[in-house]
Amino acid sequence: LRAAAGRLLAGRPVTSGGALTIVALAAEADVHRMALLKRHADLMNEFCQRVRSQTAQARKRDTAAGVRPRTYPESRTVTAFQENTLGVFSWL
């Protein structure tokens, strides 16, 4: 599990998509997610702490470099979908 966590944190996943999540950790370690949650809670918590630490360091580094956080504009596709959905179900 520690080796799988190390690969994920280093950005070199072998069997998972590389997301820093418990599901990806379980897939990377080839362990069922519930086994990870129940039998290896200590290692899971260690992984979560390392993820928090790594992301906090990245935020500090970005802030110091003057990188602004991403902002996402409202999606026109979602708005169009909502309008179409309301039109379809308006007869109910």
PyRosetta script that sets phi, psi and omega in degrees:
from pyrosetta import init, pose_from_sequence

init()
pose = pose_from_sequence("LRAAAGRLLAGRPVTSGGALTIVALAAEADVHRMALLKRHADLMNEFCQRVRSQTAQARKRDTAAGVRPRTYPESRTVTAFQENTLGVFSWL")
pose.set_psi(1, -40.6)
pose.set_omega(1, 179.2)
pose.set_phi(2, -65.2)
pose.set_psi(2, -37.5)
pose.set_omega(2, 178.2)
pose.set_phi(3, -65.6)
pose.set_psi(3, -41.0)
pose.set_omega(3, 178.1)
pose.set_phi(4, -64.4)
pose.set_psi(4, -41.2)
pose.set_omega(4, 178.0)
pose.set_phi(5, -63.1)
pose.set_psi(5, -41.8)
pose.set_omega(5, 178.7)
pose.set_phi(6, -61.8)
pose.set_psi(6, -41.6)
pose.set_omega(6, 178.4)
pose.set_phi(7, -64.1)
pose.set_psi(7, -42.8)
pose.set_omega(7, 179.7)
pose.set_phi(8, -63.9)
pose.set_psi(8, -44.8)
pose.set_omega(8, -178.7)
pose.set_phi(9, -68.2)
pose.set_psi(9, -28.4)
pose.set_omega(9, 178.4)
pose.set_phi(10, -83.1)
pose.set_psi(10, -9.1)
pose.set_omega(10, -179.5)
pose.set_phi(11, 80.2)
pose.set_psi(11, 25.2)
pose.set_omega(11, 179.9)
pose.set_phi(12, -125.3)
pose.set_psi(12, 61.5)
pose.set_omega(12, -179.5)
pose.set_phi(13, -68.8)
pose.set_psi(13, 150.9)
pose.set_omega(13, 179.5)
pose.set_phi(14, -106.3)
pose.set_psi(14, -46.5)
pose.set_omega(14, -173.9)
pose.set_phi(15, -117.7)
pose.set_psi(15, -5.6)
pose.set_omega(15, -179.5)
pose.set_phi(16, -114.9)
pose.set_psi(16, 179.3)
pose.set_omega(16, 179.9)
pose.set_phi(17, -77.1)
pose.set_psi(17, -13.1)
pose.set_omega(17, 177.2)
pose.set_phi(18, 97.4)
pose.set_psi(18, 1.3)
pose.set_omega(18, 178.0)
pose.set_phi(19, -68.1)
pose.set_psi(19, 149.7)
pose.set_omega(19, 179.5)
pose.set_phi(20, -89.8)
pose.set_psi(20, 65.7)
pose.set_omega(20, -179.2)
pose.set_phi(21, -128.4)
pose.set_psi(21, 165.0)
pose.set_omega(21, 177.5)
pose.set_phi(22, -64.2)
pose.set_psi(22, -38.3)
pose.set_omega(22, 179.4)
pose.set_phi(23, -61.9)
pose.set_psi(23, -43.9)
pose.set_omega(23, 178.9)
pose.set_phi(24, -67.0)
pose.set_psi(24, -37.0)
pose.set_omega(24, 177.3)
pose.set_phi(25, -62.8)
pose.set_psi(25, -44.3)
pose.set_omega(25, 178.5)
pose.set_phi(26, -62.3)
pose.set_psi(26, -43.8)
pose.set_omega(26, 179.1)
pose.set_phi(27, -64.7)
pose.set_psi(27, -42.2)
pose.set_omega(27, -179.1)
pose.set_phi(28, -64.6)
pose.set_psi(28, -37.2)
pose.set_omega(28, -179.2)
pose.set_phi(29, -87.1)
pose.set_psi(29, -3.3)
pose.set_omega(29, -177.5)
pose.set_phi(30, 56.6)
pose.set_psi(30, 47.8)
pose.set_omega(30, 179.3)
pose.set_phi(31, -126.4)
pose.set_psi(31, 140.1)
pose.set_omega(31, 176.7)
pose.set_phi(32, -63.1)
pose.set_psi(32, 140.5)
pose.set_omega(32, -175.4)
pose.set_phi(33, -58.4)
pose.set_psi(33, -40.1)
pose.set_omega(33, -179.6)
pose.set_phi(34, -67.9)
pose.set_psi(34, -34.5)
pose.set_omega(34, 175.6)
pose.set_phi(35, -64.1)
pose.set_psi(35, -38.1)
pose.set_omega(35, 177.0)
pose.set_phi(36, -63.9)
pose.set_psi(36, -43.9)
pose.set_omega(36, -178.2)
pose.set_phi(37, -68.7)
pose.set_psi(37, -38.6)
pose.set_omega(37, -174.1)
pose.set_phi(38, -91.3)
pose.set_psi(38, -44.0)
pose.set_omega(38, -173.6)
pose.set_phi(39, -93.6)
pose.set_psi(39, -24.3)
pose.set_omega(39, -174.3)
pose.set_phi(40, -126.1)
pose.set_psi(40, 42.2)
pose.set_omega(40, -178.0)
pose.set_phi(41, -60.8)
pose.set_psi(41, -34.9)
pose.set_omega(41, -180.0)
pose.set_phi(42, -64.7)
pose.set_psi(42, -41.7)
pose.set_omega(42, 178.7)
pose.set_phi(43, -71.1)
pose.set_psi(43, -34.9)
pose.set_omega(43, 176.7)
pose.set_phi(44, -63.7)
pose.set_psi(44, -44.7)
pose.set_omega(44, 178.5)
pose.set_phi(45, -64.2)
pose.set_psi(45, -37.9)
pose.set_omega(45, 176.5)
pose.set_phi(46, -61.7)
pose.set_psi(46, -43.5)
pose.set_omega(46, 177.8)
pose.set_phi(47, -61.3)
pose.set_psi(47, -45.3)
pose.set_omega(47, -179.9)
pose.set_phi(48, -61.0)
pose.set_psi(48, -40.7)
pose.set_omega(48, 178.2)
pose.set_phi(49, -64.9)
pose.set_psi(49, -40.4)
pose.set_omega(49, 179.0)
pose.set_phi(50, -66.0)
pose.set_psi(50, -37.8)
pose.set_omega(50, 177.5)
pose.set_phi(51, -64.5)
pose.set_psi(51, -46.5)
pose.set_omega(51, 179.0)
pose.set_phi(52, -59.7)
pose.set_psi(52, -44.0)
pose.set_omega(52, -179.8)
pose.set_phi(53, -63.0)
pose.set_psi(53, -44.6)
pose.set_omega(53, -178.2)
pose.set_phi(54, -66.1)
pose.set_psi(54, -42.5)
pose.set_omega(54, -179.5)
pose.set_phi(55, -70.3)
pose.set_psi(55, -35.1)
pose.set_omega(55, 177.5)
pose.set_phi(56, -65.4)
pose.set_psi(56, -41.1)
pose.set_omega(56, 178.3)
pose.set_phi(57, -63.9)
pose.set_psi(57, -39.8)
pose.set_omega(57, 179.6)
pose.set_phi(58, -65.3)
pose.set_psi(58, -39.8)
pose.set_omega(58, 178.0)
pose.set_phi(59, -63.9)
pose.set_psi(59, -43.3)
pose.set_omega(59, 178.8)
pose.set_phi(60, -62.4)
pose.set_psi(60, -41.9)
pose.set_omega(60, 180.0)
pose.set_phi(61, -63.7)
pose.set_psi(61, -43.4)
pose.set_omega(61, 179.4)
pose.set_phi(62, -65.6)
pose.set_psi(62, -40.2)
pose.set_omega(62, 179.5)
pose.set_phi(63, -64.7)
pose.set_psi(63, -42.7)
pose.set_omega(63, 179.4)
pose.set_phi(64, -65.0)
pose.set_psi(64, -31.9)
pose.set_omega(64, -179.4)
pose.set_phi(65, -84.8)
pose.set_psi(65, -4.9)
pose.set_omega(65, 179.1)
pose.set_phi(66, 84.0)
pose.set_psi(66, 16.0)
pose.set_omega(66, 178.7)
pose.set_phi(67, -78.6)
pose.set_psi(67, 127.8)
pose.set_omega(67, 179.7)
pose.set_phi(68, -87.8)
pose.set_psi(68, 145.7)
pose.set_omega(68, 177.3)
pose.set_phi(69, -65.4)
pose.set_psi(69, 150.6)
pose.set_omega(69, -179.7)
pose.set_phi(70, -69.5)
pose.set_psi(70, 140.4)
pose.set_omega(70, 171.2)
pose.set_phi(71, -122.4)
pose.set_psi(71, 138.0)
pose.set_omega(71, -176.7)
pose.set_phi(72, -108.7)
pose.set_psi(72, 124.0)
pose.set_omega(72, 178.4)
pose.set_phi(73, -69.6)
pose.set_psi(73, 160.3)
pose.set_omega(73, 178.6)
pose.set_phi(74, -61.4)
pose.set_psi(74, 135.8)
pose.set_omega(74, -176.6)
pose.set_phi(75, -79.9)
pose.set_psi(75, 126.7)
pose.set_omega(75, 177.6)
pose.set_phi(76, -72.2)
pose.set_psi(76, -28.8)
pose.set_omega(76, 179.3)
pose.set_phi(77, -63.6)
pose.set_psi(77, -44.4)
pose.set_omega(77, 179.5)
pose.set_phi(78, -63.6)
pose.set_psi(78, -42.7)
pose.set_omega(78, 179.8)
pose.set_phi(79, -62.3)
pose.set_psi(79, -44.4)
pose.set_omega(79, 178.4)
pose.set_phi(80, -63.0)
pose.set_psi(80, -40.8)
pose.set_omega(80, 178.5)
pose.set_phi(81, -62.8)
pose.set_psi(81, -42.9)
pose.set_omega(81, 179.7)
pose.set_phi(82, -63.2)
pose.set_psi(82, -41.6)
pose.set_omega(82, 179.1)
pose.set_phi(83, -64.1)
pose.set_psi(83, -42.2)
pose.set_omega(83, 178.9)
pose.set_phi(84, -65.5)
pose.set_psi(84, -40.4)
pose.set_omega(84, 179.9)
pose.set_phi(85, -64.3)
pose.set_psi(85, -42.7)
pose.set_omega(85, 178.7)
pose.set_phi(86, -63.6)
pose.set_psi(86, -37.4)
pose.set_omega(86, 178.6)
pose.set_phi(87, -66.2)
pose.set_psi(87, -39.1)
pose.set_omega(87, -178.9)
pose.set_phi(88, -68.2)
pose.set_psi(88, -41.9)
pose.set_omega(88, -174.9)
pose.set_phi(89, -94.7)
pose.set_psi(89, 7.2)
pose.set_omega(89, -178.8)
pose.set_phi(90, -68.9)
pose.set_psi(90, -22.3)
pose.set_omega(90, -179.4)
pose.set_phi(91, -76.7)
pose.set_psi(91, -11.8)
pose.set_omega(91, 177.9)
pose.set_phi(92, -73.1)
pose.dump_pdb("model.pdb")
